Amino acid sequence: MVTDYILLNKPQHMNISNIEELSDHGWEIASHSKTHPNGGLLNVTMNRVEDELNLSKKWLQNHGFNITSFAYPESSNNDSIDNLARKEYNIISFL
């Protein structure tokens, strides 16, 4: 889930009720960043990468979801980004 997209509450994006329904039906809810930066995480500073990883996870946890997985936006990563992600998440995937 891209948490800033949830906050937009637009018809083309999932809202919190949609996500709760998925979770209630056994779907895993994972972080996909806070803002989904254009070009992915390789195009932002490492401080912003940290925010994208941490703030998304915290927002989802604060809304009752157990977050253990992260999917890289645009599959963009490198060793430094991987190291940060592995500090916060147990499972890392590429979309």
ROTORFI-762255 format. One record per residue: residue number from 0; z, x, y of N, C-alpha, C in turn. Coordinates in nm, 2 decimals. Example, Ala and Ser with C-alpha at 12.3 -4.5 7.8 and 13.67 -1.06 7.14 Angstrom:
<recs>
nr: 0 npz: 0.78 npx: 1.32 npy: -0.57 capz: 0.78 capx: 1.23 capy: -0.45 cpz: 0.78 cpx: 1.32 cpy: -0.33
nr: 1 npz: 0.71 npx: 1.28 npy: -0.22 capz: 0.71 capx: 1.37 capy: -0.11 cpz: 0.79 cpx: 1.29 cpy: 0.00
</recs>
This chain:
<recs>
nr: 0 npz: 0.00 npx: 0.08 npy: -0.12 capz: 0.00 capx: 0.00 capy: 0.00 cpz: 0.00 cpx: 0.09 cpy: 0.13
nr: 1 npz: -0.08 npx: 0.05 npy: 0.22 capz: -0.08 capx: 0.11 capy: 0.35 cpz: 0.01 cpx: 0.03 cpy: 0.44
nr: 2 npz: 0.13 npx: 0.08 npy: 0.47 capz: 0.23 capx: -0.01 capy: 0.53 cpz: 0.19 cpx: -0.06 cpy: 0.67
nr: 3 npz: 0.12 npx: 0.02 npy: 0.75 capz: 0.07 capx: -0.03 capy: 0.88 cpz: -0.02 cpx: -0.15 cpy: 0.87
nr: 4 npz: -0.10 npx: -0.15 npy: 0.76 capz: -0.19 capx: -0.26 capy: 0.73 cpz: -0.12 cpx: -0.39 cpy: 0.70
nr: 5 npz: -0.01 npx: -0.38 npy: 0.63 capz: 0.08 capx: -0.49 capy: 0.60 cpz: 0.13 cpx: -0.55 cpy: 0.73
nr: 6 npz: 0.17 npx: -0.47 npy: 0.82 capz: 0.22 capx: -0.52 capy: 0.95 cpz: 0.12 cpx: -0.59 cpy: 1.04
nr: 7 npz: -0.01 npx: -0.56 npy: 1.02 capz: -0.11 capx: -0.62 capy: 1.09 cpz: -0.12 cpx: -0.77 cpy: 1.06
nr: 8 npz: -0.08 npx: -0.81 npy: 0.94 capz: -0.08 capx: -0.95 capy: 0.90 cpz: -0.22 cpx: -1.02 cpy: 0.92
nr: 9 npz: -0.32 npx: -0.95 npy: 0.89 capz: -0.46 capx: -1.01 capy: 0.90 cpz: -0.51 cpx: -1.06 cpy: 0.77
nr: 10 npz: -0.59 npx: -1.16 npy: 0.77 capz: -0.64 capx: -1.22 capy: 0.64 cpz: -0.70 cpx: -1.11 cpy: 0.54
nr: 11 npz: -0.77 npx: -1.01 npy: 0.59 capz: -0.83 capx: -0.91 capy: 0.51 cpz: -0.73 cpx: -0.81 cpy: 0.45
nr: 12 npz: -0.60 npx: -0.81 npy: 0.49 capz: -0.50 capx: -0.72 capy: 0.44 cpz: -0.39 cpx: -0.80 cpy: 0.37
nr: 13 npz: -0.33 npx: -0.74 npy: 0.27 capz: -0.22 capx: -0.80 capy: 0.20 cpz: -0.10 cpx: -0.81 cpy: 0.30
nr: 14 npz: -0.03 npx: -0.92 npy: 0.28 capz: 0.10 capx: -0.94 capy: 0.36 cpz: 0.21 cpx: -0.92 cpy: 0.26
nr: 15 npz: 0.33 npx: -0.92 npy: 0.31 capz: 0.45 capx: -0.90 capy: 0.23 cpz: 0.46 cpx: -1.00 cpy: 0.12
nr: 16 npz: 0.43 npx: -1.12 npy: 0.14 capz: 0.44 capx: -1.22 capy: 0.04 cpz: 0.34 cpx: -1.19 cpy: -0.08
nr: 17 npz: 0.22 npx: -1.15 npy: -0.04 capz: 0.12 capx: -1.11 capy: -0.15 cpz: 0.17 cpx: -1.00 cpy: -0.23
nr: 18 npz: 0.23 npx: -0.90 npy: -0.17 capz: 0.29 capx: -0.78 capy: -0.24 cpz: 0.41 cpx: -0.82 cpy: -0.33
nr: 19 npz: 0.49 npx: -0.90 npy: -0.27 capz: 0.61 capx: -0.95 capy: -0.35 cpz: 0.56 cpx: -1.03 cpy: -0.48
nr: 20 npz: 0.45 npx: -1.11 npy: -0.46 capz: 0.40 capx: -1.18 capy: -0.57 cpz: 0.34 cpx: -1.09 cpy: -0.68
nr: 21 npz: 0.27 npx: -0.99 npy: -0.64 capz: 0.22 capx: -0.89 capy: -0.74 cpz: 0.34 cpx: -0.82 cpy: -0.81
nr: 22 npz: 0.44 npx: -0.78 npy: -0.73 capz: 0.55 capx: -0.71 capy: -0.79 cpz: 0.62 cpx: -0.81 cpy: -0.89
nr: 23 npz: 0.64 npx: -0.93 npy: -0.85 capz: 0.70 capx: -1.03 capy: -0.94 cpz: 0.63 cpx: -1.05 cpy: -1.07
nr: 24 npz: 0.50 npx: -1.02 npy: -1.07 capz: 0.41 capx: -1.04 capy: -1.19 cpz: 0.39 cpx: -0.91 cpy: -1.26
nr: 25 npz: 0.48 npx: -0.81 npy: -1.23 capz: 0.48 capx: -0.68 capy: -1.31 cpz: 0.39 cpx: -0.57 cpy: -1.25
nr: 26 npz: 0.32 npx: -0.59 npy: -1.14 capz: 0.24 capx: -0.49 capy: -1.08 cpz: 0.32 cpx: -0.38 cpy: -1.02
nr: 27 npz: 0.28 npx: -0.26 npy: -1.04 capz: 0.35 capx: -0.15 capy: -0.97 cpz: 0.30 cpx: -0.14 cpy: -0.83
nr: 28 npz: 0.40 npx: -0.13 npy: -0.74 capz: 0.36 capx: -0.11 capy: -0.59 cpz: 0.38 cpx: 0.03 cpy: -0.56
nr: 29 npz: 0.27 npx: 0.09 npy: -0.51 capz: 0.27 capx: 0.23 capy: -0.47 cpz: 0.24 cpx: 0.25 cpy: -0.33
nr: 30 npz: 0.28 npx: 0.37 npy: -0.27 capz: 0.24 capx: 0.40 capy: -0.14 cpz: 0.10 cpx: 0.46 cpy: -0.13
nr: 31 npz: 0.03 npx: 0.42 npy: -0.03 capz: -0.11 capx: 0.48 capy: 0.00 cpz: -0.11 cpx: 0.54 cpy: 0.14
nr: 32 npz: 0.00 npx: 0.56 npy: 0.20 capz: 0.02 capx: 0.62 capy: 0.33 cpz: 0.07 cpx: 0.51 cpy: 0.43
nr: 33 npz: 0.10 npx: 0.56 npy: 0.55 capz: 0.15 capx: 0.47 capy: 0.65 cpz: 0.03 cpx: 0.41 cpy: 0.73
nr: 34 npz: -0.07 npx: 0.49 npy: 0.76 capz: -0.18 capx: 0.45 capy: 0.85 cpz: -0.32 cpx: 0.46 cpy: 0.78
nr: 35 npz: -0.33 npx: 0.53 npy: 0.67 capz: -0.46 capx: 0.57 capy: 0.61 cpz: -0.55 cpx: 0.63 cpy: 0.71
nr: 36 npz: -0.51 npx: 0.76 npy: 0.75 capz: -0.59 capx: 0.83 capy: 0.85 cpz: -0.74 cpx: 0.84 cpy: 0.81
nr: 37 npz: -0.83 npx: 0.83 npy: 0.91 capz: -0.97 capx: 0.85 capy: 0.89 cpz: -0.99 cpx: 0.99 cpy: 0.83
nr: 38 npz: -1.06 npx: 1.00 npy: 0.72 capz: -1.09 capx: 1.13 capy: 0.66 cpz: -0.97 cpx: 1.17 cpy: 0.57
nr: 39 npz: -0.87 npx: 1.10 npy: 0.56 capz: -0.75 capx: 1.13 capy: 0.48 cpz: -0.65 cpx: 1.22 cpy: 0.54
nr: 40 npz: -0.57 npx: 1.27 npy: 0.46 capz: -0.45 capx: 1.36 capy: 0.50 cpz: -0.50 cpx: 1.50 cpy: 0.54
nr: 41 npz: -0.61 npx: 1.54 npy: 0.50 capz: -0.66 capx: 1.67 capy: 0.54 cpz: -0.69 cpx: 1.68 cpy: 0.69
nr: 42 npz: -0.71 npx: 1.57 npy: 0.75 capz: -0.75 capx: 1.57 capy: 0.90 cpz: -0.64 cpx: 1.55 cpy: 0.99
nr: 43 npz: -0.51 npx: 1.56 npy: 0.94 capz: -0.40 capx: 1.55 capy: 1.03 cpz: -0.30 cpx: 1.66 cpy: 1.02
nr: 44 npz: -0.21 npx: 1.68 npy: 1.11 capz: -0.11 capx: 1.79 capy: 1.10 cpz: -0.02 cpx: 1.77 cpy: 0.99
nr: 45 npz: 0.05 npx: 1.87 npy: 0.95 capz: 0.14 capx: 1.86 capy: 0.84 cpz: 0.26 cpx: 1.78 cpy: 0.88
nr: 46 npz: 0.30 npx: 1.78 npy: 1.00 capz: 0.41 capx: 1.68 capy: 1.05 cpz: 0.36 cpx: 1.54 cpy: 1.03
nr: 47 npz: 0.24 npx: 1.51 npy: 1.06 capz: 0.19 capx: 1.37 capy: 1.04 cpz: 0.18 cpx: 1.34 cpy: 0.89
nr: 48 npz: 0.14 npx: 1.44 npy: 0.81 capz: 0.14 capx: 1.42 capy: 0.66 cpz: 0.27 cpx: 1.38 cpy: 0.61
nr: 49 npz: 0.38 npx: 1.45 npy: 0.66 capz: 0.51 capx: 1.41 capy: 0.62 cpz: 0.55 cpx: 1.27 cpy: 0.66
nr: 50 npz: 0.51 npx: 1.23 npy: 0.78 capz: 0.54 capx: 1.10 capy: 0.83 cpz: 0.46 cpx: 0.99 cpy: 0.74
nr: 51 npz: 0.33 npx: 1.02 npy: 0.71 capz: 0.25 capx: 0.93 capy: 0.63 cpz: 0.32 cpx: 0.91 cpy: 0.49
nr: 52 npz: 0.37 npx: 1.02 npy: 0.44 capz: 0.43 capx: 1.01 capy: 0.30 cpz: 0.57 cpx: 0.94 cpy: 0.31
nr: 53 npz: 0.65 npx: 0.99 npy: 0.40 capz: 0.79 capx: 0.94 capy: 0.41 cpz: 0.81 cpx: 0.80 cpy: 0.46
nr: 54 npz: 0.74 npx: 0.77 npy: 0.58 capz: 0.76 capx: 0.65 capy: 0.64 cpz: 0.71 cpx: 0.53 cpy: 0.56
nr: 55 npz: 0.60 npx: 0.55 npy: 0.49 capz: 0.54 capx: 0.45 capy: 0.40 cpz: 0.64 cpx: 0.42 cpy: 0.29
nr: 56 npz: 0.69 npx: 0.52 npy: 0.23 capz: 0.78 capx: 0.50 capy: 0.12 cpz: 0.91 cpx: 0.43 cpy: 0.16
nr: 57 npz: 0.97 npx: 0.47 npy: 0.28 capz: 1.09 capx: 0.41 capy: 0.33 cpz: 1.07 cpx: 0.27 cpy: 0.36
nr: 58 npz: 0.95 npx: 0.23 npy: 0.43 capz: 0.93 capx: 0.10 capy: 0.46 cpz: 0.92 cpx: 0.01 cpy: 0.34
nr: 59 npz: 0.85 npx: 0.05 npy: 0.24 capz: 0.84 capx: -0.03 capy: 0.12 cpz: 0.98 cpx: -0.04 cpy: 0.05
nr: 60 npz: 1.05 npx: 0.07 npy: 0.04 capz: 1.19 capx: 0.06 capy: -0.02 cpz: 1.28 cpx: -0.03 cpy: 0.06
nr: 61 npz: 1.27 npx: -0.03 npy: 0.19 capz: 1.35 capx: -0.12 capy: 0.28 cpz: 1.31 cpx: -0.27 cpy: 0.25
nr: 62 npz: 1.19 npx: -0.29 npy: 0.20 capz: 1.15 capx: -0.43 capy: 0.17 cpz: 1.17 cpx: -0.46 cpy: 0.02
nr: 63 npz: 1.25 npx: -0.38 npy: -0.05 capz: 1.29 capx: -0.41 capy: -0.18 cpz: 1.21 cpx: -0.36 cpy: -0.30
nr: 64 npz: 1.11 npx: -0.27 npy: -0.27 capz: 1.02 capx: -0.22 capy: -0.37 cpz: 1.07 cpx: -0.08 cpy: -0.42
nr: 65 npz: 1.06 npx: -0.06 npy: -0.55 capz: 1.10 capx: 0.07 capy: -0.61 cpz: 0.97 cpx: 0.16 cpy: -0.61
nr: 66 npz: 0.96 npx: 0.25 npy: -0.52 capz: 0.84 capx: 0.33 capy: -0.50 cpz: 0.85 cpx: 0.47 cpy: -0.56
nr: 67 npz: 0.77 npx: 0.49 npy: -0.66 capz: 0.77 capx: 0.62 capy: -0.73 cpz: 0.63 cpx: 0.69 cpy: -0.73
nr: 68 npz: 0.53 npx: 0.61 npy: -0.68 capz: 0.39 capx: 0.66 capy: -0.69 cpz: 0.33 cpx: 0.67 cpy: -0.55
nr: 69 npz: 0.23 npx: 0.76 npy: -0.54 capz: 0.16 capx: 0.77 capy: -0.42 cpz: 0.01 cpx: 0.80 cpy: -0.46
nr: 70 npz: -0.08 npx: 0.73 npy: -0.39 capz: -0.22 capx: 0.75 capy: -0.40 cpz: -0.28 cpx: 0.81 cpy: -0.27
nr: 71 npz: -0.34 npx: 0.92 npy: -0.28 capz: -0.40 capx: 0.99 capy: -0.16 cpz: -0.51 cpx: 0.90 cpy: -0.10
nr: 72 npz: -0.50 npx: 0.88 npy: 0.03 capz: -0.61 capx: 0.82 capy: 0.10 cpz: -0.73 cpx: 0.90 cpy: 0.09
nr: 73 npz: -0.84 npx: 0.85 npy: 0.05 capz: -0.97 capx: 0.92 capy: 0.04 cpz: -0.96 cpx: 1.04 cpy: -0.05
nr: 74 npz: -0.87 npx: 1.04 npy: -0.14 capz: -0.84 capx: 1.15 capy: -0.24 cpz: -0.83 cpx: 1.29 cpy: -0.17
nr: 75 npz: -0.78 npx: 1.28 npy: -0.04 capz: -0.78 capx: 1.41 capy: 0.03 cpz: -0.64 cpx: 1.48 cpy: 0.02
nr: 76 npz: -0.65 npx: 1.60 npy: -0.03 capz: -0.52 capx: 1.67 capy: -0.05 cpz: -0.56 cpx: 1.82 cpy: -0.06
nr: 77 npz: -0.45 npx: 1.90 npy: -0.05 capz: -0.46 capx: 2.05 capy: -0.08 cpz: -0.32 cpx: 2.08 cpy: -0.13
nr: 78 npz: -0.30 npx: 2.21 npy: -0.16 capz: -0.17 capx: 2.25 capy: -0.22 cpz: -0.05 cpx: 2.22 cpy: -0.13
nr: 79 npz: -0.06 npx: 2.24 npy: 0.00 capz: 0.05 capx: 2.21 capy: 0.09 cpz: 0.08 cpx: 2.06 cpy: 0.09
nr: 80 npz: -0.02 npx: 1.97 npy: 0.09 capz: 0.00 capx: 1.83 capy: 0.09 cpz: 0.06 cpx: 1.79 cpy: -0.05
nr: 81 npz: 0.01 npx: 1.85 npy: -0.16 capz: 0.06 capx: 1.82 capy: -0.29 cpz: 0.21 cpx: 1.85 cpy: -0.30
nr: 82 npz: 0.25 npx: 1.97 npy: -0.24 capz: 0.39 capx: 2.01 capy: -0.25 cpz: 0.48 cpx: 1.90 cpy: -0.18
nr: 83 npz: 0.43 npx: 1.86 npy: -0.06 capz: 0.51 capx: 1.76 capy: 0.01 cpz: 0.52 cpx: 1.62 cpy: -0.06
nr: 84 npz: 0.40 npx: 1.58 npy: -0.12 capz: 0.40 capx: 1.46 capy: -0.19 cpz: 0.49 cpx: 1.46 cpy: -0.32
nr: 85 npz: 0.49 npx: 1.57 npy: -0.38 capz: 0.57 capx: 1.58 capy: -0.51 cpz: 0.72 cpx: 1.59 cpy: -0.48
nr: 86 npz: 0.76 npx: 1.61 npy: -0.35 capz: 0.90 capx: 1.60 capy: -0.32 cpz: 0.95 cpx: 1.46 cpy: -0.31
nr: 87 npz: 0.85 npx: 1.37 npy: -0.27 capz: 0.89 capx: 1.23 capy: -0.25 cpz: 0.85 cpx: 1.14 cpy: -0.37
nr: 88 npz: 0.75 npx: 1.17 npy: -0.45 capz: 0.70 capx: 1.08 capy: -0.55 cpz: 0.69 cpx: 1.15 cpy: -0.68
nr: 89 npz: 0.71 npx: 1.07 npy: -0.79 capz: 0.70 capx: 1.12 capy: -0.92 cpz: 0.56 cpx: 1.12 cpy: -0.97
nr: 90 npz: 0.47 npx: 1.03 npy: -0.93 capz: 0.34 capx: 1.01 capy: -0.98 cpz: 0.24 cpx: 1.02 cpy: -0.86
nr: 91 npz: 0.14 npx: 1.11 npy: -0.87 capz: 0.05 capx: 1.12 capy: -0.76 cpz: -0.09 cpx: 1.09 cpy: -0.82
nr: 92 npz: -0.17 npx: 1.01 npy: -0.75 capz: -0.30 capx: 0.97 capy: -0.80 cpz: -0.40 cpx: 0.98 cpy: -0.69
nr: 93 npz: -0.53 npx: 0.98 npy: -0.73 capz: -0.64 capx: 0.99 capy: -0.64 cpz: -0.72 cpx: 0.86 cpy: -0.65
nr: 94 npz: -0.76 npx: 0.81 npy: -0.53 capz: -0.85 capx: 0.69 capy: -0.52 cpz: -0.98 cpx: 0.72 cpy: -0.47
</recs>
